[in-house]
Amino acid sequence: MKPEDTEKKWKGKAIYEPSGAAYEYCHWACNLFNGCTNRCDYCYNRHSMTAGILGAEEVSIKKALKDEKTAFSIFCKELKLIKPMMKPTESLFFSFVSDPMLPQNKALTMRCVMEALRNRVNVQILTKCSDWVYDEATIRPLIPYARHIAIGFTITGMDSMESFCINNTAERIKAMGKLKEYGFPTFASVEPVIGIDKAILAARKAYPVCDMFKVGLVSKMGVKFTKEQVMDLVYRMHIFVRDGTAVYWKQSVREIVGNEYCDSWSNSVPSDWSLVQPWEEGGRHE
């Protein structure tokens, strides 16, 4: 058990402090919905004990949140409670269960994201959807807060296992480039790594428009990598990912090859390394 798992975690109906592998990804998270129409073959939620709820093929608002109006009200109350507990460089992550930018849930996600930003809380979004980046009504309100919202896309190179996704890997990388033009910090979640060659190729294509890579190995599918294979993954990533672009190696990688090997490159960063800027002193931002 990791040290952070032994500590009492704050848990609300919408916002909570994750544990385990999720905690190393982000220390604060918001889950508004269960289920995901992406239906990726490798999805952790689809292979877990709670697959019937968290891994459902259709999107539904969490029962504890009742409906979207109630959900937003609960979110606002919980945001005020957790803000004093957050460190200046910490962000609120959307989300670990459903893709937050699906057509079915994008509106509530954006409403909550904007509320967080107006209250000077940094945000991270991880998605496989990219069409929204070109929607003026969605993207324009975010641009004034660009330094305070990191936007990431899952980039695994496994399009064949993401056949229900609205946008493929190439479209996600193109959207990352557009976000960079707007001034948003971008990241790629190269997780799960299932095929090392495909993951490396996808990461190489994303590199020119990516500020940070987060890399983790597949779990719950019976795929096993040798130490030599994982060392090769780390080495090949750092051949083309140079200083100025951060790489966070998740514990699934570090447990196999060791921290010393992962951190032997200058752009290897710890789990709490932040892409977003701390807010200046003050209250709500309008």
Stockholm file with secondary structure:
# STOCKHOLM 1.0

chainA/1-286         MKPEDTEKKWKGKAIYEPSGAAYEYCHWACNLFNGCTNRCDYCYNRHSMTAGILGAEEVSIKKALKDEKTAFSIFCKELKLIKPMMKPTESLFFSFVSDPMLPQNKALTMRCVMEALRNRVNVQILTKCSDWVYDEATIRPLIPYARHIAIGFTITGMDSMESFCINNTAERIKAMGKLKEYGFPTFASVEPVIGIDKAILAARKAYPVCDMFKVGLVSKMGVKFTKEQVMDLVYRMHIFVRDGTAVYWKQSVREIVGNEYCDSWSNSVPSDWSLVQPWEEGGRHE
#=GR chainA/1-286 SS CCGGGSSCCCBCSSEECCCHHHHHHCSEEECCEECCTTCCTTCGGGGSTTTTTTTCSSCEECGGGCSHHHHHHHHHHHHHHHGGGSCTTCEEEECSSSCTTSTTTHHHHHHHHHHHHHTTCEEEEEESCCGGGGCHHHHGGGGGGGGGEEEEEECCSCGGGCTTCSSCHHHHHHHHHHHHHHTCCEEEEEEEESSHHHHHHHHHHHGGGCSEEEEEECCSSCCCCCHHHHHHHHHHHHHHCCTTSEEEECHHHHHHHCHHHHTTSTTBCCTTCCSSCCCCSCSCCC
#=GC SS_cons         CCGGGSSCCCBCSSEECCCHHHHHHCSEEECCEECCTTCCTTCGGGGSTTTTTTTCSSCEECGGGCSHHHHHHHHHHHHHHHGGGSCTTCEEEECSSSCTTSTTTHHHHHHHHHHHHHTTCEEEEEESCCGGGGCHHHHGGGGGGGGGEEEEEECCSCGGGCTTCSSCHHHHHHHHHHHHHHTCCEEEEEEEESSHHHHHHHHHHHGGGCSEEEEEECCSSCCCCCHHHHHHHHHHHHHHCCTTSEEEECHHHHHHHCHHHHTTSTTBCCTTCCSSCCCCSCSCCC
//
